[in-house]
């Protein structure tokens, strides 16, 4: 009987009290709930003959897992942030169309609102091929539109960025006389 009380140290305390006192000991809640759910109380309170991990080894393993998870999350974040941060954008700030005897002169200011340099601006038949507008910079150009008649000119402005992306803007300008 002594072997059974050593093997099931806590089960004896639950059923008959412990070996120092004949008073019954209170049943821990997890054992009480386990017994209500149909689990064997003896299996729940049985002492394991195997030794567990040392606390130092458990801390080292926990730290290694945490550091590896942190590195993976940081790598994911920085690759996502680099993808999001490449943002080409331009804004047409000023447009004017001045009627002349041979057509019209289109005056245009474009501001680089993104973080990619502008490398090319094409307006109707005018093309500026060797420009570099840094982020936050403004580019001004004027183009001669030959054969223009009427009061309103409709056209497109194509902007190409250093990363190879392009954006097209539709513009409509009312002509004025000098």
Secondary structure, DSSP 8 states (H G I E B T S, - for coil): -HHHHHHTHHHHHHHT--TT-SS-----HHHHHHHHTT--HHHHH---SS----HHHHHHHHHHHHHHHHHHHHHHHHHHHHHHH----EEEEEEEEEE-SSEEEEEEEEEE-SSS-EEEEEETTEEE-S--B-TT-EEEEEEEEET--SSEEEEEEEEEETTS-EEEEEEEEEEEE-
